[in-house]
């Protein structure tokens, strides 16, 4: 359960300068949350997927991180949502463009020096494209650990769970479970060629 008041803030990519990011990149896990802006019926905001994935990743990073070991990148608020266009109130990126955007953002993080990258997806329509981009870049950059699990606001969430060793992990009641990815990825050692 997420505490009512969080004592620690996550380390946010867009609040750091290039020198600090350059020092943190080789040893830190960078988390890239991706959402969508689309209709969710008459009862939910169009930013539901984005709000959920941003909150989950920031809360998990704040609890699992130790002085910069996890850095949360800005949330991509648009997704591949063409299947929602007929309902209105949807901003969508086409499939090929979305794949290219994810690939370019992750490639930028690799160029920045990050070797552990977790793309956390909050929208079902993005899942396969995030998986493909992560796989394709992992094949090109064998020294980098890249993964792209899915978080969905439509599933029951048990968001944060304390582990016996004191670390926090993100646990999702979802077939594409993150499980211990956030905590484990932060502890992982990048592979070197």
N, C-alpha and C positions, 0 to 999 in steps of 0.2 A: 504494500500500500504506500502511496506517495505521502510523505509527511505534509501537514498543513502549511508549515513554514520550513523552507529549506534554508539551512545555515550556510551552505556553500553554493556558489554560482558556478555554472559550467564555464570552461574556457572557450570563448567564442572567437572564431577565426577573424571575423570582421571588426573586432575590437583590438586586435594586435597589430603591431607594425611589422614591416618586412624583416627587420633584424631579429626580432623575437621569434617570429614564425620560422625563420631560417634555422635558428638554434633548436627549436622544438621539433621540427619536421622529421628528422631522421629517427627519432626514438618515440614519437607520439603516434597514437591512433587518431586519424581524422575521420569524423563521421559526417557524411553528407546526407541530410534528410531530404527526401523528395515527396511531394504531395500532389495535389490537384486542386483546380478551381472549377467546380462543376455543381450542377443541381443535385440536391439530396432530398428531393421531395419538398412538400410545402412546410416542413417542420424543422429542417436543419439548414444552417448557413452553407453557402457555396464553398467556404474555406474549411469545411469540417476535416477533410483528409490532411490538409496542410497544418491546421491547428493541432490535430492529434499527434502527427509524427514529430512536429517541432517540440511540443511539450514533452513527449515521451523521450526523445533523444536528449534534450537538455536536462531533464530530471535524472535520467540514467547516468549521463556524463558527470553531473554534479556529485552524484553519490558514488560512482565507481572510480572517479578520477583522483589522482594524487598529484597536485601541483603541475598541471599541464600535460599529463600523460594521455589525456583524451581532449581533442579539440573539436568543437562542433562548428561545421561550416554553415553558411547561410542556407536556409531552406529554399529549395526550388519549388515555387508555389503552383506551377503548371504541370500538367501531365498529359498523357495520351488518353483523351476522353471523348474521342469521336462518337462513341456509342451513347453518349449523353446529349449530343447536340440537338437531337430532335425534341428534347424536353425544354430547351432554352436555358438561360442562366449558366452557360458553360463556356469556358475558354479552354481550347484544346490545342495541343501541338501534334501534328501528324506523326505517324509511326517512324518514318525514316528520319525526320528532323529530331524527334525526341531521342532516338537512339544516338544520333550524332551529338546532341547536347550533352547527354550523360557521358558519352565517351570523351568529349572535349573537356568537360569539367573534371573528370577523373584524371585524364591525361595532364591537365594543368596542375593538379595536386601532385602527381608523380614528378613533373618538372620542378615543382616547388620543393621536392626532396622528401615527400612523405612516402613511406614504405609499407604502411599498414592503413588500408582504406576500407571503410565500411559504409556502403550506400544503404540507408534505411528507407525503404519504400512504404508510403502510407496509402497508396491507391492501387487497387487491383489491376487496372488497365495498364499500369507501368511495369508490372512484374516481369514479364518475359523480356522486355526491352532492357531493363536494368540487368537482368541475369546475362543476357547476350553481351552487353557492353562490358560488364565485369569479366566475363569469361574471355572475350577477345583481348582485352587489355592485359589480363593475367598471362595469356599465352605470349604476348609481346614483351612483357616486363616480368620475367620469371623471378626477379629479385624482390618483387612487390607482392604483398598479400592483399587481395581484393575480394570482397564478397558483397552480395546484395540481397539480404533477406527482406521479407515483406512484413510490415505491420499494417493491420487494417483496423480502422475505428469500428468496423462492423462486428468484430469478434470480441469475446469477453477477454479482458486484459487483467492479468495479474502483473502489474507493471514492474515493480522492483522487489527483489527478494535478496535478503542478506545471506551470504554463504558462510559456512563454518569458519573459514579463514578470515572473515571480516570484509571481504570484497562484496560489492553489489553486482547483481546481474539482471539483465532484462529478460523477463520470461513472458512469452506471448502465447495465449491459447489459440494458436493459428497453425494451419498445416505447414506453413513456411516459417517455422519457428526460428527466432533468433537465439533462443536458449542462452547459452553462456557467451555468445559471440562478442558482446561488448567488453566484458571483463577479460575473457580469454584473449581477444585480439589485442587489447591494451598490453597484455603481458607477453605476447608472442614476440619472438625474435625474427626479424626479417631474414629471408633467405638471400644469400649472396652468391653470385656466379663465380 
